[in-house]
Amino acid sequence: MADELRDLKIAILATDGVEQVELEQPRQAVQDAGAQTHLLSLDDGEIQAMNHDIEPGDTFSVDGKVSAASIDDYDALILPGGTCNPDRLRMDEDAVSFVRDFVTAGKPVGVICHGPWTLVEADVVRGRRITSWPSVRTDLRNAGAEVVDEEVVIDDNITSSRWPDDLPAFCSAIVREFAAVRAS
């Protein structure tokens, strides 16, 4: 990866409980491709990442609150998983609206693991082909999605993956899909 994403601004939406590798690796991949990233959250300060949902990981400084963010300021969005992270995000109307507006505007979104819970709450998966962590799949089906068990699934502007083992393929896919923004 070189400069495919140069001059693009990528939002990463996460809060306490985010799975650390699902925040770090996609962030690093898009930064290595030249993008600028902003970590948006529910509150200012820092968020506590987790490893395997049970072991505290590192903390990460928040660049801004999602309640003050506009989708017009970003070219793409990353929604990492971790069980608690999307569960908290889907209970926040500002986070849900931000995600809904991003998807309906046709801007590219990368989502992994439990991250699709926020897409379900935003009501943007109906008729979409998507993958996720196994325990999220029933929620996706109930929300009208076609759920598949594949490493990476690309459906229009949503790129999804199942779990941390998929991160190499997921990171390559989001860089490729986000780079299409520059081509359009």
C-alpha positions as CSV (number, residue, x, y, z in Angstrom):
1,M,0.0,0.0,0.0
2,A,1.3,3.4,-0.9
3,D,-0.7,6.5,-1.5
4,E,-4.1,5.1,-2.6
5,L,-5.9,7.0,0.1
6,R,-3.9,10.2,0.1
7,D,-6.0,13.3,1.0
8,L,-8.9,11.1,2.2
9,K,-10.3,11.6,5.7
10,I,-11.6,8.4,7.4
11,A,-13.8,8.4,10.5
12,I,-13.5,5.5,12.9
13,L,-16.5,5.3,15.3
14,A,-15.8,3.4,18.5
15,T,-16.3,3.7,22.3
16,D,-15.2,1.8,25.4
17,G,-15.1,-1.9,24.8
18,V,-13.8,-1.8,21.2
19,E,-11.8,-4.8,20.2
20,Q,-8.2,-3.4,20.1
21,V,-6.9,-5.2,17.0
22,E,-10.1,-4.3,15.1
23,L,-9.4,-0.6,15.8
24,E,-5.6,-0.7,15.4
25,Q,-5.1,-2.8,12.2
26,P,-7.7,-1.1,10.0
27,R,-6.6,2.3,11.2
28,Q,-3.0,1.5,10.4
29,A,-3.9,0.1,7.0
30,V,-5.7,3.2,5.9
31,Q,-3.0,5.5,7.4
32,D,-0.3,3.4,5.6
33,A,-2.2,4.1,2.4
34,G,-2.1,7.8,3.0
35,A,-5.4,8.5,4.7
36,Q,-6.0,10.8,7.7
37,T,-8.1,9.1,10.4
38,H,-10.2,10.6,13.2
39,L,-11.4,8.5,16.1
40,L,-15.0,9.6,16.9
41,S,-16.7,8.5,20.1
42,L,-19.6,9.2,22.4
43,D,-17.6,11.4,24.7
44,D,-14.3,13.3,24.7
45,G,-11.1,12.0,26.3
46,E,-10.1,8.4,25.9
47,I,-11.7,5.1,25.2
48,Q,-10.7,1.8,26.7
49,A,-10.0,-1.0,24.2
50,M,-10.3,-4.6,25.1
51,N,-8.6,-7.9,24.0
52,H,-11.1,-10.7,23.5
53,D,-13.8,-8.7,25.2
54,I,-12.5,-9.5,28.7
55,E,-8.9,-8.3,29.0
56,P,-8.3,-4.5,29.1
57,G,-6.1,-3.3,26.3
58,D,-4.7,0.1,25.6
59,T,-6.6,3.4,25.8
60,F,-7.0,5.6,22.7
61,S,-7.4,9.4,22.5
62,V,-10.7,10.5,20.9
63,D,-10.4,13.1,18.2
64,G,-14.0,14.3,18.4
65,K,-17.5,13.5,19.6
66,V,-19.9,11.8,17.0
67,S,-22.6,14.3,18.2
68,A,-20.5,17.1,16.7
69,A,-19.4,15.3,13.6
70,S,-20.8,15.7,10.1
71,I,-20.6,13.0,7.4
72,D,-19.6,15.8,5.0
73,D,-16.2,15.9,6.7
74,Y,-15.3,12.3,6.0
75,D,-14.8,10.2,2.9
76,A,-15.2,6.7,4.6
77,L,-16.1,5.1,7.9
78,I,-14.7,2.2,9.9
79,L,-16.9,0.4,12.5
80,P,-14.7,-2.0,14.6
81,G,-16.3,-4.6,16.8
82,G,-15.9,-5.9,20.3
83,T,-19.1,-6.9,22.0
84,C,-19.5,-3.8,24.2
85,N,-18.5,-1.2,21.7
86,P,-21.3,-1.5,19.1
87,D,-23.8,-2.4,21.9
88,R,-23.1,1.0,23.4
89,L,-23.1,2.8,20.0
90,R,-26.4,1.4,19.0
91,M,-28.0,3.0,22.1
92,D,-26.8,6.5,21.1
93,E,-29.0,8.3,18.6
94,D,-26.2,10.5,17.4
95,A,-24.0,7.5,16.6
96,V,-26.9,5.7,14.9
97,S,-27.8,8.8,12.8
98,F,-24.2,9.3,11.8
99,V,-24.0,5.6,10.6
100,R,-27.4,5.8,8.9
101,D,-26.5,9.0,7.1
102,F,-23.1,7.6,6.0
103,V,-24.6,4.5,4.5
104,T,-27.6,6.2,2.8
105,A,-25.2,8.8,1.3
106,G,-23.4,5.9,-0.4
107,K,-20.1,6.6,1.3
108,P,-17.9,3.5,1.9
109,V,-18.2,1.8,5.3
110,G,-16.0,-1.0,6.6
111,V,-17.5,-3.1,9.4
112,I,-16.1,-6.1,11.3
113,C,-17.2,-8.6,14.0
114,H,-20.0,-7.2,16.2
115,G,-19.8,-3.8,14.4
116,P,-22.9,-4.6,12.3
117,W,-25.1,-4.2,15.3
118,T,-24.9,-0.5,14.8
119,L,-26.0,-1.0,11.1
120,V,-29.0,-3.0,12.3
121,E,-30.0,-0.2,14.6
122,A,-29.6,2.3,11.8
123,D,-31.9,0.1,9.7
124,V,-29.5,0.0,6.7
125,V,-29.0,-3.7,6.2
126,R,-32.3,-4.7,4.6
127,G,-31.6,-6.4,1.3
128,R,-27.9,-6.3,1.9
129,R,-25.4,-9.2,1.7
130,I,-23.2,-9.1,4.8
131,T,-21.2,-11.1,7.3
132,S,-20.4,-10.7,11.0
133,W,-19.5,-12.5,14.2
134,P,-21.8,-15.6,14.4
135,S,-23.9,-14.3,17.3
136,V,-24.8,-11.1,15.4
137,R,-26.1,-13.0,12.3
138,T,-29.7,-13.7,13.7
139,D,-30.0,-9.9,14.3
140,L,-28.9,-9.2,10.8
141,R,-31.3,-11.7,9.3
142,N,-34.2,-10.3,11.4
143,A,-33.3,-6.9,10.0
144,G,-33.6,-8.2,6.5
145,A,-30.0,-8.9,5.5
146,E,-28.7,-11.8,3.5
147,V,-26.1,-13.2,5.9
148,V,-23.2,-15.3,4.6
149,D,-20.2,-16.8,6.3
150,E,-17.3,-15.4,4.3
151,E,-14.0,-13.7,5.1
152,V,-14.9,-10.5,3.3
153,V,-18.2,-9.5,1.8
154,I,-18.7,-6.4,-0.3
155,D,-22.2,-5.2,-1.0
156,D,-22.3,-1.8,-2.7
157,N,-20.7,0.6,-0.1
158,I,-20.5,-1.8,2.8
159,T,-17.5,-4.1,3.3
160,S,-17.9,-6.6,6.1
161,S,-15.8,-9.3,7.8
162,R,-16.4,-11.8,10.6
163,W,-13.6,-11.6,13.2
164,P,-10.0,-10.7,13.9
165,D,-8.6,-13.6,11.8
166,D,-10.1,-11.9,8.8
167,L,-8.2,-8.6,9.4
168,P,-5.6,-9.0,6.7
169,A,-8.3,-9.6,4.0
170,F,-10.6,-6.9,5.6
171,C,-7.8,-4.3,5.7
172,S,-6.9,-4.9,2.0
173,A,-10.5,-4.8,1.0
174,I,-11.3,-1.5,2.8
175,V,-8.2,0.2,1.3
176,R,-9.3,-0.9,-2.2
177,E,-13.0,0.1,-1.6
178,F,-12.1,3.4,0.0
179,A,-9.7,4.2,-2.8
180,A,-12.7,4.0,-5.2
181,V,-13.8,7.3,-3.6
182,R,-10.8,9.0,-5.2
183,A,-11.6,7.5,-8.6
184,S,-15.2,8.9,-8.6
